[in-house]
Amino acid sequence: MIIYPTIELKDGRCVSLPEGRIDEPVIWHVDPVEKAKEFAHAGAEWIHVTDFDAIGGHSRNHDLVRRIIYEGGLPVQLGGGFRSRDRIEEWIDAGAGRIVVGTLAAQNPHLVKELAERHADQIVLAVDVWQDHVMIEGWKTRSAFSAEGYIQSFAGTPFAAIIITDIGADIRQTDASVSLVSRLAEQAKVPVIASGIVRTIDDISRLRILDKVSGAIVGRALFNKTIDLKEALREARPGREKVADFL
C-alpha cells in the first residue's frame, strides 16, 4: 500500500480542515516546500497536494505549488478546483504527476472520461461521500448520485486511481469509515486510495489488509505528530526491503 503524505494549502500556508470547515482552518507554521522535502527524505513515493484557494477560483498558491512540484523531490498528485480541460492540461504540462478531479466529473463526466483516456495514469477521480451521497463544490453541495452508483457510472474509465473520502470521518468511528471505503472499493476496477480516515498506525494496518485499497492519504496526523511518516511507510509495506544507496 502506498502512503500519500499530504499538504493542504490555504493562503500560502499548510492547513488542515477539521470536519471540512474551510473558514476555520488549523494552520501549521511550517514551510510547504521544506515539508515536501521532508516527506521525500523520509522515503515517500508520492505527495498529495490540495489547493483550497483554487477550489474557490483563486490562484494565489500557483507559484507555491509549482515550487513544490519542482523542488519537493516527489511526484505530485494535485487537487483543487480543476473545472476545465485547459487548467488540467496546464498543470500536467507544468509537471504535476496526477490531477484529481471531483466536481468536474459530476458535471461533465464525458469530458473527464475523455481526459482519462488521453492522459493515461494521470487523472484521479475524487469521490467525497457524506451520508452515502457524493458531495461536490468543495463539499458544499450534495449531488443526486449515490456513492456506489457514481463509481459504477465510470466503469471502464482508465483512471490512475479513485480517492474515496469519508467526509464524516471526524465524527465517526474508524471502523465505520473503513467499512465504507471497503464497500465502495468493491465497485471500483482501478486502484482505490482512502482519504480522511487515517489517524493512527492502526488505521493503516486496517486498510492494508483490504485487497482493494492500494493507498492512503495522510495529512493532519503527520502534522500533529500522531503518526511518524517513516513508521507509516514501514507499516504500509512491511515486506519491502531497504534499497541500498548508491554513491
KOLKE-9046 format. One record per residue (C-alpha): residue number from 1; x, y, z. Coordinates in nm, 2 decimals, padded with zeros to 4 digits. Layout:
N
R  pos      c1      c2      c3
R  NUM       X       Y       Z
...
***
This chain:
247
R  pos      c1      c2      c3
R    1   00.00   00.00   00.00
R    2   00.12   00.35  -00.09
R    3   00.12   00.63   00.17
R    4   00.04   00.97   00.03
R    5   00.17   01.23   00.27
R    6  -00.05   01.54   00.22
R    7   00.00   01.91   00.21
R    8  -00.32   02.12   00.21
R    9  -00.27   02.49   00.12
R   10  -00.47   02.80   00.20
R   11  -00.33   03.15   00.17
R   12   00.02   03.01   00.11
R   13   00.02   02.81   00.44
R   14  -00.01   02.45   00.53
R   15  -00.35   02.39   00.69
R   16  -00.60   02.12   00.80
R   17  -00.97   02.15   00.79
R   18  -01.14   01.96   01.08
R   19  -01.48   01.84   00.96
R   20  -01.42   02.02   00.63
R   21  -01.47   02.37   00.78
R   22  -01.28   02.58   00.53
R   23  -01.34   02.90   00.72
R   24  -01.18   02.76   01.04
R   25  -00.85   02.60   00.93
R   26  -00.59   02.47   01.16
R   27  -00.27   02.65   01.05
R   28   00.06   02.47   01.06
R   29   00.36   02.70   01.08
R   30   00.59   02.52   00.85
R   31   00.73   02.59   00.51
R   32   00.53   02.39   00.25
R   33   00.83   02.33   00.02
R   34   01.05   02.22   00.31
R   35   00.77   01.99   00.43
R   36   00.76   01.83   00.09
R   37   01.14   01.78   00.10
R   38   01.10   01.62   00.45
R   39   00.84   01.38   00.31
R   40   01.08   01.28   00.03
R   41   01.37   01.23   00.27
R   42   01.15   01.00   00.48
R   43   01.11   00.77   00.18
R   44   00.76   00.86   00.05
R   45   00.69   00.77  -00.32
R   46   00.43   01.04  -00.38
R   47   00.30   01.36  -00.22
R   48  -00.07   01.47  -00.24
R   49  -00.13   01.84  -00.26
R   50  -00.47   02.01  -00.22
R   51  -00.51   02.38  -00.31
R   52  -00.81   02.50  -00.11
R   53  -00.79   02.85  -00.26
R   54  -00.81   02.71  -00.61
R   55  -01.14   02.54  -00.52
R   56  -01.27   02.90  -00.47
R   57  -01.12   03.01  -00.80
R   58  -00.82   03.19  -00.66
R   59  -00.46   03.14  -00.80
R   60  -00.27   03.28  -00.50
R   61  -00.09   02.95  -00.44
R   62   00.01   02.90  -00.81
R   63   00.38   02.97  -00.77
R   64   00.40   02.78  -00.44
R   65   00.25   02.47  -00.60
R   66   00.50   02.49  -00.89
R   67   00.78   02.51  -00.63
R   68   00.66   02.20  -00.46
R   69   00.65   02.02  -00.79
R   70   01.00   02.13  -00.90
R   71   01.18   02.14  -00.56
R   72   00.99   01.89  -00.34
R   73   01.16   01.58  -00.48
R   74   00.84   01.38  -00.52
R   75   00.58   01.33  -00.79
R   76   00.28   01.54  -00.70
R   77  -00.09   01.43  -00.70
R   78  -00.26   01.76  -00.72
R   79  -00.62   01.85  -00.64
R   80  -00.82   02.17  -00.60
R   81  -01.06   02.35  -00.84
R   82  -01.00   02.16  -01.16
R   83  -01.31   02.26  -01.35
R   84  -01.18   02.28  -01.71
R   85  -00.97   02.09  -01.97
R   86  -00.74   02.39  -02.00
R   87  -00.65   02.40  -01.63
R   88  -00.60   02.03  -01.61
R   89  -00.37   02.02  -01.91
R   90  -00.19   02.34  -01.79
R   91  -00.08   02.16  -01.47
R   92   00.00   01.83  -01.64
R   93   00.23   02.04  -01.87
R   94   00.37   02.21  -01.56
R   95   00.49   01.87  -01.42
R   96   00.21   01.75  -01.19
R   97   00.22   01.37  -01.19
R   98  -00.16   01.33  -01.14
R   99  -00.46   01.56  -01.14
R  100  -00.75   01.50  -00.91
R  101  -01.10   01.58  -01.04
R  102  -01.42   01.59  -00.84
R  103  -01.69   01.84  -00.92
R  104  -01.60   01.84  -01.29
R  105  -01.66   01.46  -01.31
R  106  -02.01   01.51  -01.17
R  107  -02.09   01.80  -01.40
R  108  -01.92   01.68  -01.72
R  109  -01.85   01.31  -01.70
R  110  -01.79   01.27  -02.07
R  111  -01.50   01.53  -02.06
R  112  -01.34   01.36  -01.76
R  113  -01.37   01.01  -01.93
R  114  -01.20   01.17  -02.24
R  115  -00.92   01.32  -02.03
R  116  -00.86   00.99  -01.86
R  117  -00.82   00.82  -02.19
R  118  -00.59   01.09  -02.33
R  119  -00.37   01.12  -02.02
R  120  -00.30   00.77  -01.92
R  121  -00.22   00.72  -01.55
R  122  -00.26   01.09  -01.47
R  123  -00.63   01.15  -01.39
R  124  -00.77   01.06  -01.05
R  125  -01.14   01.06  -00.96
R  126  -01.23   01.21  -00.62
R  127  -01.54   01.06  -00.46
R  128  -01.63   01.26  -00.15
R  129  -01.90   01.08   00.05
R  130  -02.15   01.22   00.31
R  131  -02.44   01.00   00.41
R  132  -02.38   00.78   00.12
R  133  -02.41   01.06  -00.14
R  134  -02.14   01.23  -00.34
R  135  -02.06   01.58  -00.24
R  136  -01.93   01.84  -00.49
R  137  -01.81   02.20  -00.50
R  138  -01.58   02.17  -00.21
R  139  -01.82   01.95  -00.01
R  140  -02.08   02.23  -00.02
R  141  -02.34   02.07  -00.24
R  142  -02.50   01.73  -00.22
R  143  -02.53   01.57  -00.56
R  144  -02.80   01.34  -00.68
R  145  -02.55   01.05  -00.70
R  146  -02.53   00.77  -00.46
R  147  -02.16   00.68  -00.40
R  148  -02.19   00.33  -00.54
R  149  -02.39   00.44  -00.84
R  150  -02.15   00.72  -00.91
R  151  -01.85   00.48  -00.92
R  152  -02.03   00.24  -01.14
R  153  -02.11   00.51  -01.39
R  154  -01.74   00.54  -01.46
R  155  -01.69   00.17  -01.51
R  156  -01.42   00.11  -01.77
R  157  -01.27   00.46  -01.74
R  158  -00.89   00.42  -01.71
R  159  -00.84   00.64  -01.40
R  160  -00.50   00.63  -01.23
R  161  -00.69   00.58  -00.91
R  162  -01.01   00.67  -00.73
R  163  -00.98   00.86  -00.40
R  164  -01.27   00.78  -00.16
R  165  -01.31   01.04   00.12
R  166  -01.54   00.98   00.41
R  167  -01.64   01.33   00.50
R  168  -01.79   01.22   00.82
R  169  -01.47   01.05   00.94
R  170  -01.40   01.32   01.20
R  171  -01.73   01.23   01.38
R  172  -01.75   00.86   01.30
R  173  -01.57   00.56   01.44
R  174  -01.28   00.45   01.23
R  175  -01.42   00.10   01.17
R  176  -01.73   00.25   01.01
R  177  -01.51   00.46   00.78
R  178  -01.30   00.16   00.68
R  179  -01.62  -00.04   00.61
R  180  -01.74   00.24   00.38
R  181  -01.42   00.25   00.19
R  182  -01.41  -00.13   00.16
R  183  -01.76  -00.14   00.03
R  184  -01.71   00.12  -00.23
R  185  -01.37  -00.02  -00.33
R  186  -01.55  -00.34  -00.44
R  187  -01.73  -00.14  -00.71
R  188  -01.40   00.01  -00.85
R  189  -01.19  -00.17  -01.11
R  190  -00.89   00.07  -01.06
R  191  -00.67   00.13  -00.75
R  192  -00.85   00.29  -00.46
R  193  -00.69   00.55  -00.22
R  194  -00.86   00.60   00.12
R  195  -00.87   00.96   00.24
R  196  -00.98   01.12   00.57
R  197  -00.96   00.82   00.80
R  198  -00.60   00.76   00.89
R  199  -00.53   00.90   01.24
R  200  -00.31   00.63   01.38
R  201  -00.07   00.35   01.27
R  202  -00.35   00.10   01.35
R  203  -00.57   00.27   01.08
R  204  -00.30   00.20   00.83
R  205  -00.29  -00.17   00.94
R  206  -00.67  -00.20   00.89
R  207  -00.65  -00.05   00.54
R  208  -00.35  -00.26   00.44
R  209  -00.54  -00.59   00.48
R  210  -00.81  -00.47   00.23
R  211  -00.72  -00.61  -00.11
R  212  -00.90  -00.34  -00.30
R  213  -00.73  -00.04  -00.12
R  214  -00.39   00.05  -00.27
R  215  -00.31   00.36  -00.08
R  216  -00.40   00.61   00.19
R  217  -00.38   00.98   00.21
R  218  -00.23   01.10   00.54
R  219  -00.23   01.47   00.63
R  220  -00.33   01.61   00.97
R  221  -00.19   01.31   01.16
R  222   00.16   01.38   01.02
R  223   00.14   01.75   01.12
R  224   00.01   01.69   01.47
R  225   00.26   01.40   01.51
R  226   00.02   01.13   01.59
R  227   00.18   00.94   01.31
R  228   00.55   00.93   01.21
R  229   00.59   00.90   00.84
R  230   00.87   00.66   00.84
R  231   00.68   00.43   01.07
R  232   00.37   00.47   00.85
R  233   00.57   00.37   00.54
R  234   00.70   00.06   00.71
R  235   00.35  -00.04   00.82
R  236   00.21   00.01   00.48
R  237   00.47  -00.21   00.32
R  238   00.61  -00.44   00.59
R  239   00.78  -00.67   00.34
R  240   00.96  -00.40   00.14
R  241   01.33  -00.44   00.16
R  242   01.55  -00.14   00.21
R  243   01.72  -00.03  -00.12
R  244   02.09   00.03  -00.09
R  245   02.21   00.38  -00.15
R  246   02.45   00.41  -00.45
R  247   02.72   00.67  -00.43
***
